[in-house]
Amino acid sequence: MCGRYSLHAHPDVVALQFHLASVPAFAPRYNIAPAAEVLIVRGGGAALARWQLRGRHHNLRADTVSLKPQWRALYRGRRCLLPASGFYEWKRLGAGRQPYYVRPLRGELLALAGLWDDAGGVQSCTVITTEPNGVLAPIHDRMPVIISREDYARWLGGDEGLLRPAPDDSISAYPVSDAVNRAALDSPELIVPVRESETRDLFGH
């Protein structure tokens, strides 16, 4: 699954990577949680949307998203990308869970595959998840679908065959402080590497 991510790149970097004429104003964030307002890229350009599709779903599974009747129309006609500097996944470690930060090995941004909707006059979105690649498999049993730069137009245009794990050599992952568990905290210190199983709180709480 994908329950937290970050976007702290300069808006000009986002515009350049996603071929956008303009980008809505957004603040750099290191701990984006479900229900937050997030930046999405869709066929008509960039927009802001609530990360919780129809108020309930921040993730949908790649293996069923095109099959379930309630998502089929969105899958066919309302795809989007969520620009991300990185995302978090949690590894079970003894009785607890160790957060890991996952970031691109090349370039500044990842493009997470998603769907969007405007039901009830509220724009909302979700991230599509798939089985993990070799980097994430020791950490978690799901990961967000990451669309490669050469496939942005294909994904937004409705092509099939893109809901797959990212290549192993496209991302890296390392343990970070469990301070990220608290959604109210938002700081660059959240993505500072720590030793696995280290539970120190970088914020002193």
C-alpha positions as CSV (number, residue, x, y, z in Angstrom):
1,M,0.0,0.0,0.0
2,C,1.0,3.6,0.0
3,G,-0.1,5.6,3.0
4,R,2.4,8.5,3.1
5,Y,4.6,10.3,0.6
6,S,6.5,13.5,0.1
7,L,6.7,16.3,-2.5
8,H,9.3,18.9,-1.9
9,A,10.6,19.7,-5.4
10,H,10.5,23.2,-6.7
11,P,7.4,23.8,-8.8
12,D,9.6,24.6,-11.8
13,V,11.1,21.1,-11.5
14,V,7.6,19.6,-11.5
15,A,6.6,21.6,-14.5
16,L,9.7,20.6,-16.5
17,Q,9.4,16.9,-15.7
18,F,5.7,16.7,-16.5
19,H,5.7,19.1,-19.4
20,L,3.3,21.5,-17.8
21,A,2.8,25.2,-18.7
22,S,1.9,26.0,-15.1
23,V,1.6,24.3,-11.7
24,P,-0.9,25.2,-8.9
25,A,0.8,26.7,-5.9
26,F,1.8,24.0,-3.4
27,A,4.0,24.0,-0.3
28,P,6.9,21.5,0.1
29,R,5.8,18.6,2.2
30,Y,7.6,15.6,3.7
31,N,4.7,13.7,5.3
32,I,1.6,13.8,3.0
33,A,-1.2,11.7,4.5
34,P,-4.5,10.5,3.1
35,A,-7.2,13.3,3.0
36,A,-4.6,15.9,2.3
37,E,-4.8,18.2,-0.7
38,V,-2.2,17.0,-3.3
39,L,-1.0,17.9,-6.7
40,I,-2.1,15.7,-9.6
41,V,-1.3,15.7,-13.3
42,R,-4.0,14.7,-15.8
43,G,-4.7,15.1,-19.5
44,G,-5.7,18.8,-19.1
45,G,-2.7,19.8,-17.0
46,A,-2.1,20.0,-13.2
47,A,-4.7,20.4,-10.5
48,L,-5.2,20.0,-6.7
49,A,-7.2,17.1,-5.4
50,R,-8.0,15.4,-2.1
51,W,-6.0,12.2,-1.7
52,Q,-8.9,10.0,-0.8
53,L,-11.0,9.0,-3.8
54,R,-14.7,9.7,-3.1
55,G,-13.8,10.3,0.6
56,R,-12.8,6.7,1.2
57,H,-10.1,5.2,-0.9
58,H,-6.5,6.5,-0.9
59,N,-5.3,3.2,-2.6
60,L,-6.7,0.9,-5.2
61,R,-5.3,-2.4,-6.3
62,A,-3.8,-2.8,-9.8
63,D,-5.2,-6.3,-10.2
64,T,-8.8,-5.2,-9.7
65,V,-9.1,-1.5,-10.5
66,S,-10.0,-2.2,-14.2
67,L,-12.5,-4.9,-13.3
68,K,-14.7,-3.5,-10.5
69,P,-17.7,-1.6,-11.9
70,Q,-17.3,1.3,-9.5
71,W,-13.8,2.1,-10.9
72,R,-14.0,0.9,-14.5
73,A,-15.1,4.3,-15.9
74,L,-12.4,6.2,-14.0
75,Y,-9.8,3.7,-15.1
76,R,-10.7,4.2,-18.7
77,G,-11.1,8.0,-18.7
78,R,-9.8,9.7,-15.5
79,R,-6.3,8.6,-15.0
80,C,-3.7,10.9,-13.3
81,L,-0.2,11.0,-12.1
82,L,0.8,12.1,-8.6
83,P,4.3,13.7,-8.6
84,A,6.3,12.5,-5.6
85,S,9.8,13.1,-4.3
86,G,9.5,9.8,-2.5
87,F,7.1,7.6,-0.4
88,Y,7.1,5.6,2.8
89,E,6.5,1.9,3.5
90,W,6.6,0.1,6.8
91,K,8.5,-3.2,7.5
92,R,7.4,-5.4,10.4
93,L,10.3,-5.7,12.8
94,G,9.6,-7.7,15.9
95,A,6.5,-6.3,17.6
96,G,6.8,-3.0,15.8
97,R,7.1,-1.5,12.3
98,Q,10.1,0.2,10.8
99,P,9.4,3.0,8.3
100,Y,11.4,3.2,5.1
101,Y,11.7,6.1,2.7
102,V,11.8,5.2,-1.0
103,R,13.2,7.6,-3.5
104,P,14.2,7.7,-7.2
105,L,17.7,6.7,-8.1
106,R,17.6,8.9,-11.2
107,G,16.0,12.3,-11.4
108,E,14.2,14.2,-8.6
109,L,10.6,12.9,-8.9
110,L,8.5,9.8,-9.1
111,A,5.2,9.6,-10.9
112,L,2.7,7.5,-9.0
113,A,-0.2,6.1,-11.1
114,G,-3.6,7.2,-9.9
115,L,-7.3,7.9,-10.7
116,W,-9.2,11.1,-10.1
117,D,-12.9,12.0,-9.8
118,D,-15.1,15.1,-9.1
119,A,-18.1,13.4,-7.5
120,G,-20.1,15.8,-5.4
121,G,-18.1,18.7,-6.7
122,V,-15.0,17.7,-4.8
123,Q,-11.9,16.7,-6.8
124,S,-10.3,13.6,-5.2
125,C,-7.8,11.0,-6.2
126,T,-6.2,7.7,-5.3
127,V,-2.9,5.9,-5.8
128,I,-2.8,2.5,-7.6
129,T,-0.7,-0.2,-5.9
130,T,0.8,-3.4,-7.2
131,E,3.1,-6.2,-5.9
132,P,6.5,-5.1,-4.8
133,N,9.7,-5.2,-6.8
134,G,13.0,-6.6,-5.5
135,V,13.8,-3.5,-3.5
136,L,10.4,-3.4,-1.7
137,A,9.8,-7.1,-1.3
138,P,11.8,-7.4,1.9
139,I,9.9,-4.4,3.3
140,H,6.3,-4.6,2.3
141,D,3.9,-6.7,0.2
142,R,2.6,-3.8,-1.9
143,M,4.0,-0.7,-3.5
144,P,2.6,2.2,-5.6
145,V,2.7,1.8,-9.4
146,I,5.4,4.1,-10.7
147,I,5.0,5.3,-14.2
148,S,8.3,5.9,-16.1
149,R,8.8,9.2,-17.8
150,E,8.6,7.7,-21.3
151,D,5.2,6.3,-20.4
152,Y,3.4,9.4,-18.9
153,A,1.4,10.0,-22.1
154,R,0.6,6.4,-22.5
155,W,-0.8,6.1,-19.0
156,L,-2.8,9.3,-19.3
157,G,-4.0,8.3,-22.7
158,G,-5.5,5.0,-21.5
159,D,-2.9,2.4,-22.6
160,E,-2.8,-1.0,-20.9
161,G,0.1,-3.0,-19.6
162,L,1.6,-0.3,-17.3
163,L,0.4,-1.4,-13.9
164,R,3.5,-3.3,-12.9
165,P,6.3,-3.0,-10.3
166,A,9.0,-0.5,-11.0
167,P,12.4,-1.8,-12.2
168,D,14.7,-2.6,-9.2
169,D,17.3,-0.1,-10.4
170,S,14.9,2.8,-10.5
171,I,14.5,3.3,-6.7
172,S,16.3,3.0,-3.4
173,A,15.0,2.5,0.1
174,Y,16.4,3.2,3.6
175,P,15.1,3.2,7.2
176,V,13.9,6.5,8.7
177,S,12.7,7.7,12.1
178,D,9.3,6.6,13.3
179,A,8.5,10.3,13.7
180,V,6.8,9.9,10.3
181,N,4.1,7.9,12.0
182,R,2.6,11.2,13.3
183,A,0.9,12.9,10.4
184,A,1.1,16.3,12.0
185,L,4.9,16.3,11.8
186,D,6.3,17.6,8.5
187,S,10.1,18.3,8.2
188,P,13.1,17.4,6.1
189,E,14.3,15.5,9.1
190,L,11.7,12.8,8.4
191,I,13.7,11.6,5.4
192,V,17.1,11.5,7.2
193,P,18.4,7.8,7.2
194,V,18.7,6.0,10.5
195,R,19.7,2.4,11.4
196,E,17.1,-0.2,11.1
197,S,15.3,-0.8,14.4
198,E,16.5,2.5,15.7
199,T,13.5,4.2,17.3
200,R,14.9,7.6,18.2
201,D,12.5,10.4,17.5
202,L,14.2,13.2,15.7
203,F,11.7,15.7,17.1
204,G,12.4,15.0,20.7
205,H,8.9,13.6,21.6
